[in-house]
Amino acid sequence: MIYTIYSDFIFYQVISFIKKYKNEQIYLYSYFYEMTKRKPTLIICLKDFIFFFVKPKDYFKCIDAKDKIRRETSFKKKIQIISEEKVFIKLLFRLFPDLYIHDIKLEIDNDSGQREISLYFLTYKERGVAIGRGGSYIRIINELIERYIMFENNGKPIEIKCKAIKAEI
């Protein structure tokens, strides 16, 4: 990977979110406020996942309620509380809150020629957590970025991949 200005352009773009609310999100908005006493800035429901985006200053106050919300929700969905960020690279780190991302690179796939963002984790276990069971979490993250995030240059997002590097002991 050769460092280029283009990779800086991708990572440090200002982003905004497409906010669409349906009845389910309105219910979840009031439920989240009742549980945390904080208002979410955005709620996204994708398949088996619910993402509550909150202001960065409210994140640590809301994260304590995450387990309680998971236990009390009557629907069987996975809950994520994410700090809403305005710069793409910061959002990438926030989408994997409990994992250590060792490195992030913009790469070109040799087989297809497609550009992709590779997140490098130190162990295969961390990579497995980042991908999710059967690849479910990384697919949802890619769908979330594609459908709900607008880049300042109106460019299309690049697919995100998770990889592991061997940690030297």
Backbone bond lengths (Angstrom), bond angles and torsions (degrees), N, CA, C in turn:
res aa  C-N    CA-C-N  psi(-1)  N-CA   C-N-CA  omega(-1)  CA-C   N-CA-C  phi
1 M - - - 1.466 - - 1.511 108.88 -
2 I 1.285 116.18 122.58 1.456 121.96 177.35 1.519 107.17 -99.03
3 Y 1.331 115.74 131.64 1.453 120.95 178.93 1.524 109.25 -66.46
4 T 1.315 115.76 129.08 1.454 119.21 179.56 1.519 109.80 -133.42
5 I 1.300 114.81 161.57 1.460 120.10 175.48 1.524 109.44 -66.36
6 Y 1.324 116.45 -30.38 1.460 120.54 -179.33 1.526 111.48 -60.92
7 S 1.341 117.29 -40.62 1.470 118.82 179.89 1.522 110.39 -65.55
8 D 1.333 117.89 -36.88 1.468 119.96 174.59 1.524 110.27 -62.29
9 F 1.314 115.93 -40.21 1.456 120.65 -179.78 1.532 110.92 -60.76
10 I 1.310 116.95 -42.35 1.468 121.11 179.45 1.525 110.47 -66.32
11 F 1.319 116.97 -50.58 1.466 121.18 -172.85 1.520 114.00 -70.64
12 Y 1.316 118.00 -33.50 1.459 120.29 -173.50 1.524 113.43 -104.16
13 Q 1.310 116.25 24.65 1.460 120.00 175.32 1.522 110.58 -72.23
14 V 1.297 114.92 144.92 1.459 120.62 172.53 1.520 106.52 -79.48
15 I 1.313 115.91 135.37 1.459 120.74 -177.90 1.518 109.79 -121.90
16 S 1.305 114.62 159.38 1.466 121.30 171.75 1.519 107.08 -137.68
17 F 1.311 115.19 162.99 1.453 120.64 -175.75 1.523 110.62 -108.38
18 I 1.318 115.86 143.22 1.460 121.57 173.23 1.514 106.22 -85.79
19 K 1.308 115.88 118.27 1.462 120.31 -175.14 1.519 109.82 -106.40
20 K 1.317 114.25 111.64 1.466 121.64 176.54 1.518 107.07 -125.45
21 Y 1.321 116.08 130.59 1.459 119.20 179.95 1.516 110.70 -118.76
22 K 1.311 114.41 131.34 1.458 122.25 173.17 1.516 106.75 -112.08
23 N 1.311 116.92 178.85 1.464 120.31 -178.38 1.526 112.08 -57.72
24 E 1.321 116.88 -39.57 1.469 120.28 -179.66 1.528 111.27 -61.57
25 Q 1.335 117.93 -41.96 1.457 121.32 179.37 1.523 111.62 -67.37
26 I 1.322 117.05 -35.11 1.470 120.25 178.77 1.525 109.64 -66.13
27 Y 1.326 116.25 -42.64 1.470 119.84 175.74 1.529 110.61 -61.64
28 L 1.337 116.80 -45.26 1.461 120.71 -179.23 1.529 112.18 -65.36
29 Y 1.326 115.96 -33.34 1.467 120.48 177.52 1.528 110.19 -59.44
30 S 1.320 116.80 -50.71 1.469 120.13 -179.26 1.528 110.88 -68.13
31 Y 1.326 117.19 -36.92 1.465 120.95 178.06 1.530 110.48 -62.98
32 F 1.337 117.13 -46.00 1.460 121.66 179.93 1.528 110.52 -62.04
33 Y 1.328 116.63 -43.04 1.463 120.03 178.95 1.530 110.91 -63.11
34 E 1.317 116.46 -40.89 1.464 121.12 178.56 1.530 111.11 -61.70
35 M 1.328 116.81 -38.79 1.469 121.04 -177.30 1.531 113.33 -78.80
36 T 1.336 118.15 -33.50 1.468 120.99 -172.03 1.522 114.59 -114.83
37 K 1.313 117.35 -15.79 1.467 123.21 -172.83 1.530 112.07 61.81
38 R 1.326 115.81 25.59 1.467 123.48 175.37 1.519 108.26 -131.20
39 K 1.335 115.48 145.37 1.462 120.25 179.82 1.524 110.28 -91.92
40 P 1.331 117.28 128.57 1.468 118.54 175.00 1.528 109.75 -73.22
41 T 1.329 116.21 148.65 1.468 119.91 178.00 1.521 111.06 -85.12
42 L 1.337 115.93 -22.91 1.461 121.01 -178.37 1.520 109.03 -161.18
43 I 1.326 115.71 143.34 1.457 121.54 174.55 1.523 107.33 -127.57
44 I 1.332 115.72 126.20 1.462 121.03 179.21 1.521 108.19 -122.83
45 C 1.319 115.99 125.78 1.465 122.20 176.15 1.524 107.93 -110.16
46 L 1.314 115.39 116.45 1.465 121.46 177.80 1.519 108.36 -130.29
47 K 1.301 116.38 116.02 1.460 123.75 178.79 1.523 110.84 47.97
48 D 1.335 118.34 -113.49 1.461 121.11 -176.64 1.527 113.51 -94.20
49 F 1.320 118.08 13.73 1.459 121.83 -175.25 1.525 111.38 -122.11
50 I 1.324 115.12 145.10 1.459 121.88 170.82 1.523 106.90 -125.59
51 F 1.323 116.13 123.18 1.458 122.32 178.53 1.521 108.45 -107.26
52 F 1.321 116.16 120.72 1.455 122.31 173.14 1.523 106.28 -102.93
53 F 1.328 116.72 115.24 1.453 120.74 176.13 1.524 107.86 -95.79
54 V 1.324 115.96 133.71 1.461 121.43 -178.67 1.520 109.27 -129.25
55 K 1.307 115.94 163.17 1.457 120.62 175.88 1.527 108.46 -63.31
56 P 1.340 117.04 144.83 1.470 119.13 -179.31 1.528 113.52 -55.14
57 K 1.330 117.45 -35.60 1.472 119.59 -179.30 1.533 111.78 -69.38
58 D 1.329 117.85 -21.97 1.472 121.51 -179.30 1.525 113.71 -95.50
59 Y 1.323 117.24 -6.58 1.461 120.44 -172.18 1.538 112.81 -56.80
60 F 1.317 117.78 -51.90 1.462 120.15 -175.72 1.524 112.52 -69.89
61 K 1.306 116.57 -22.89 1.466 119.54 175.74 1.529 110.75 -76.18
62 C 1.315 116.25 -30.55 1.477 121.21 -178.34 1.528 112.52 -86.66
63 I 1.308 117.19 -30.43 1.459 119.91 -173.41 1.527 111.80 -64.41
64 D 1.315 117.33 -27.19 1.464 120.21 177.95 1.524 112.01 -63.84
65 A 1.307 117.09 -27.51 1.466 121.35 -178.52 1.530 112.57 -86.53
66 K 1.320 117.90 -3.13 1.470 121.55 -175.36 1.529 112.27 -58.38
67 D 1.310 118.13 -48.48 1.466 120.98 -179.67 1.524 111.34 -65.04
68 K 1.316 116.27 -38.91 1.468 120.41 178.86 1.529 110.56 -63.77
69 I 1.316 116.75 -42.61 1.468 121.29 178.62 1.522 109.90 -64.02
70 R 1.333 116.85 -42.13 1.468 120.37 179.36 1.520 111.40 -61.37
71 R 1.324 117.07 -41.05 1.462 120.66 -178.70 1.526 112.29 -71.90
72 E 1.325 117.06 -35.44 1.459 120.35 -172.34 1.524 114.82 -90.55
73 T 1.301 117.97 -13.74 1.463 117.81 -178.84 1.515 110.27 -70.43
74 S 1.303 115.64 134.70 1.466 120.77 -177.75 1.531 111.96 -79.51
75 F 1.313 117.05 -18.88 1.460 119.71 178.56 1.521 108.43 -95.92
76 K 1.285 116.40 151.67 1.469 121.93 -175.10 1.525 110.08 -92.52
77 K 1.319 116.48 76.29 1.457 121.15 178.89 1.514 109.56 -127.36
78 K 1.317 115.32 155.49 1.453 121.21 178.75 1.520 108.03 -88.10
79 I 1.318 116.14 134.38 1.462 122.69 -174.79 1.521 109.79 -105.89
80 Q 1.337 116.83 132.44 1.453 122.47 172.34 1.519 108.50 -129.00
81 I 1.313 116.25 133.34 1.460 121.71 172.90 1.519 106.07 -108.93
82 I 1.333 115.70 121.74 1.457 122.46 -172.12 1.522 109.27 -123.70
83 S 1.313 115.64 137.04 1.459 121.28 173.85 1.532 108.39 -75.64
84 E 1.324 116.47 123.96 1.469 120.53 -178.34 1.531 109.40 -73.78
85 E 1.304 116.20 125.17 1.461 121.70 -178.54 1.521 109.81 -119.42
86 K 1.320 115.77 156.70 1.466 121.22 -178.62 1.527 112.96 -103.00
87 V 1.340 117.34 -7.88 1.456 122.03 179.58 1.528 107.49 -116.73
88 F 1.327 116.78 135.03 1.456 122.70 -171.76 1.531 113.40 -57.07
89 I 1.327 118.44 -45.48 1.468 119.65 -176.33 1.527 111.25 -65.19
90 K 1.313 117.38 -35.95 1.471 119.80 177.01 1.525 110.55 -65.30
91 L 1.318 116.19 -39.49 1.462 119.80 178.25 1.528 110.79 -63.93
92 L 1.328 117.87 -38.76 1.464 120.31 177.95 1.529 111.17 -56.99
93 F 1.319 116.68 -43.84 1.467 119.86 178.32 1.526 111.25 -66.22
94 R 1.310 117.41 -36.65 1.475 121.04 -178.21 1.530 112.63 -71.49
95 L 1.321 117.52 -26.94 1.458 120.61 -179.58 1.533 112.74 -71.61
96 F 1.324 116.63 -14.26 1.472 122.20 176.73 1.526 107.89 -124.87
97 P 1.335 117.83 67.78 1.465 121.21 -167.26 1.522 116.21 -67.36
98 D 1.300 118.85 -28.14 1.462 120.07 -174.67 1.520 113.22 -101.88
99 L 1.310 117.75 11.45 1.458 121.46 -175.50 1.525 110.82 -120.81
100 Y 1.311 114.67 152.34 1.459 120.41 175.66 1.528 108.57 -95.15
101 I 1.315 115.95 112.73 1.470 121.15 176.25 1.523 106.56 -89.70
102 H 1.312 115.45 115.35 1.469 120.88 -175.81 1.530 111.70 -74.29
103 D 1.330 116.47 -39.21 1.460 120.08 -176.52 1.521 109.48 -157.33
104 I 1.315 116.03 153.87 1.465 122.55 175.00 1.519 106.87 -130.67
105 K 1.333 115.96 128.93 1.461 120.01 -178.85 1.517 110.35 -135.40
106 L 1.306 115.05 147.82 1.462 122.03 170.54 1.519 105.86 -92.47
107 E 1.333 117.01 119.80 1.460 121.00 -175.37 1.521 110.70 -128.20
108 I 1.321 114.35 161.09 1.462 121.42 175.07 1.521 107.27 -112.61
109 D 1.316 115.99 125.05 1.467 121.27 178.76 1.532 108.51 -70.17
110 N 1.335 116.12 123.54 1.475 120.82 -177.37 1.518 112.87 -63.52
111 D 1.331 117.07 -33.05 1.465 120.30 -177.47 1.528 112.33 -75.52
112 S 1.324 116.68 -49.37 1.465 119.82 -173.60 1.526 113.60 -99.38
113 G 1.336 117.38 -19.16 1.460 120.16 -176.97 1.513 113.10 80.48
114 Q 1.338 117.32 3.47 1.461 121.04 -179.57 1.522 111.00 -79.25
115 R 1.333 114.76 146.07 1.461 120.13 174.81 1.518 108.53 -83.35
116 E 1.325 115.38 143.11 1.459 119.95 178.48 1.522 109.00 -147.47
117 I 1.301 114.95 153.47 1.454 121.19 174.11 1.519 106.31 -97.95
118 S 1.328 116.40 122.96 1.460 121.36 -179.65 1.520 109.54 -105.87
119 L 1.315 115.36 126.10 1.457 121.99 174.46 1.518 107.07 -99.40
120 Y 1.314 116.99 124.19 1.463 121.08 -177.84 1.519 110.27 -103.83
121 F 1.330 114.92 129.04 1.455 123.12 177.50 1.519 108.33 -113.72
122 L 1.325 117.30 155.15 1.461 120.68 -175.77 1.521 113.25 -74.07
123 T 1.321 117.45 -29.42 1.462 119.08 -177.09 1.525 110.19 -129.31
124 Y 1.316 114.39 161.31 1.464 119.78 176.36 1.531 110.58 -69.34
125 K 1.315 116.55 -28.34 1.465 120.07 177.97 1.531 110.40 -64.39
126 E 1.344 116.89 -47.14 1.467 120.08 178.07 1.530 110.83 -63.54
127 R 1.323 116.43 -40.29 1.466 120.46 177.17 1.519 110.13 -60.15
128 G 1.330 116.73 -42.60 1.462 121.20 178.48 1.512 112.38 -61.68
129 V 1.331 117.05 -40.19 1.469 120.90 177.20 1.533 109.65 -64.61
130 A 1.333 116.62 -42.22 1.470 120.97 -179.52 1.521 112.00 -64.30
131 I 1.307 116.88 -37.23 1.465 120.62 -179.56 1.520 110.99 -75.67
132 G 1.325 116.28 -38.55 1.459 120.44 -178.14 1.518 110.74 89.17
133 R 1.312 115.13 167.06 1.472 120.79 -178.54 1.525 109.86 -62.58
134 G 1.307 115.04 120.31 1.462 120.26 179.55 1.520 113.78 66.72
135 G 1.339 117.90 19.31 1.462 121.26 -179.22 1.514 113.99 79.25
136 S 1.335 117.07 14.03 1.463 120.10 -173.88 1.526 113.32 -65.15
137 Y 1.333 117.97 -42.16 1.471 119.15 -174.96 1.527 111.80 -69.83
138 I 1.312 117.73 -44.13 1.464 118.93 -177.95 1.527 110.67 -67.60
139 R 1.337 117.73 -33.91 1.476 119.97 175.58 1.525 110.80 -64.40
140 I 1.330 116.29 -41.39 1.471 120.00 178.91 1.523 110.45 -65.80
141 I 1.322 117.67 -40.23 1.473 120.93 178.42 1.524 109.83 -61.92
142 N 1.312 117.79 -45.10 1.469 120.78 178.34 1.527 110.95 -62.79
143 E 1.322 117.60 -40.02 1.462 120.84 178.05 1.528 110.84 -67.16
144 L 1.314 117.29 -41.09 1.464 121.62 178.36 1.528 110.31 -60.02
145 I 1.322 116.80 -45.82 1.467 120.53 179.92 1.526 110.62 -65.23
146 E 1.310 116.69 -40.42 1.464 120.54 -178.50 1.531 112.03 -68.07
147 R 1.334 117.59 -41.70 1.462 121.00 -172.74 1.527 115.56 -92.49
148 Y 1.330 118.25 -28.30 1.456 119.77 -169.68 1.523 115.68 -119.42
149 I 1.314 117.96 -1.55 1.459 119.61 -178.60 1.517 109.37 -117.49
150 M 1.329 114.93 131.66 1.462 121.15 176.45 1.528 107.90 -110.15
151 F 1.329 115.05 132.37 1.453 120.68 178.47 1.520 109.30 -92.81
152 E 1.334 116.41 152.40 1.461 120.23 -176.28 1.524 112.87 -61.50
153 N 1.333 118.30 -27.64 1.463 120.07 -179.92 1.530 111.96 -96.01
154 N 1.349 116.66 9.19 1.455 122.96 -179.22 1.532 112.79 59.54
155 G 1.321 116.81 19.83 1.463 120.84 178.02 1.517 110.92 -76.47
156 K 1.305 114.64 160.72 1.459 120.38 177.23 1.521 108.80 -81.06
157 P 1.313 116.84 143.03 1.457 118.95 178.99 1.532 111.52 -68.90
158 I 1.290 114.23 162.24 1.451 121.79 -179.99 1.519 107.69 -105.03
159 E 1.318 116.55 144.77 1.457 120.39 -178.56 1.525 110.94 -65.06
160 I 1.326 115.47 142.15 1.454 122.27 -179.47 1.525 108.73 -103.37
161 K 1.327 116.57 133.54 1.469 123.77 177.86 1.521 108.00 -122.79
162 C 1.318 115.94 152.20 1.464 121.51 175.91 1.521 108.45 -113.86
163 K 1.337 115.27 133.96 1.457 121.04 -179.68 1.520 108.94 -134.49
164 A 1.317 116.06 160.14 1.459 121.32 178.26 1.525 108.56 -117.81
165 I 1.331 114.69 144.59 1.451 119.78 171.88 1.513 106.52 -113.88
166 K 1.301 116.32 151.92 1.454 119.26 179.74 1.521 109.05 -78.49
167 A 1.302 115.35 122.38 1.462 120.21 178.40 1.522 109.28 -79.16
168 E 1.298 115.68 133.84 1.468 119.83 178.14 1.515 108.69 -84.18
169 I 1.320 115.04 131.72 1.471 119.97 -177.64 1.511 109.09 -106.41
